[in-house]
Amino acid sequence: MATAVKTFWNSPVGPKTAHFWGPVANWGFVIAGLVDMNKPAEMISGNMTGGTWTRKSQRPNSKDGPQHCSY
């Protein structure tokens, strides 16, 4: 058992890499969204919906010159 854990820990797609944590984070967002479906609409703020990021990503930032997105 210890050998399998050590092999997984040191593998090229193990928990030390983005190949592991990227999908974990993506599924975490899905699970958080499913949990939030049980909340009443009054509890969900506009900042949580991503509307702010969408609005800012569509506007060019004039002080930095033309850009496709602002992140």
C-alpha positions, -999 to +999 in steps of 0.1 A: +000+000+000+028+025+009+045+018-024+013+026-044+009+059-025+045+068-031+042+059-068+011+080-071+027+109-052+057+110-075+039+103-108+039+129-136+001+134-131+001+131-093-009+156-067+022+177-072+011+188-107-016+210-123-027+178-142-041+166-109-054+198-093-069+213-124-097+187-128-101+186-090-108+223-090-131+221-119-152+194-103-151+214-071-168+243-089-195+219-102-201+205-067-203+240-053-228+251-079-249+220-072-249+229-035-258+265-042-289+253-062-305+247-028-300+284-017-327+309-021-321+335-048-317+363-022-285+346-009-267+347-043-249+379-049-240+394-083-203+390-076-208+352-073-224+349-108-193+360-127-210+390-142-183+413-131-155+393-148-176+390-180-182+428-181-145+436-175-132+411-199-151+426-228-139+462-222-104+473-234-083+488-207-073+522-221-043+528-199-026+496-210-035+498-247-058+475-266-062+440-251-085+411-258-091+405-221-081+422-189-068+393-168 
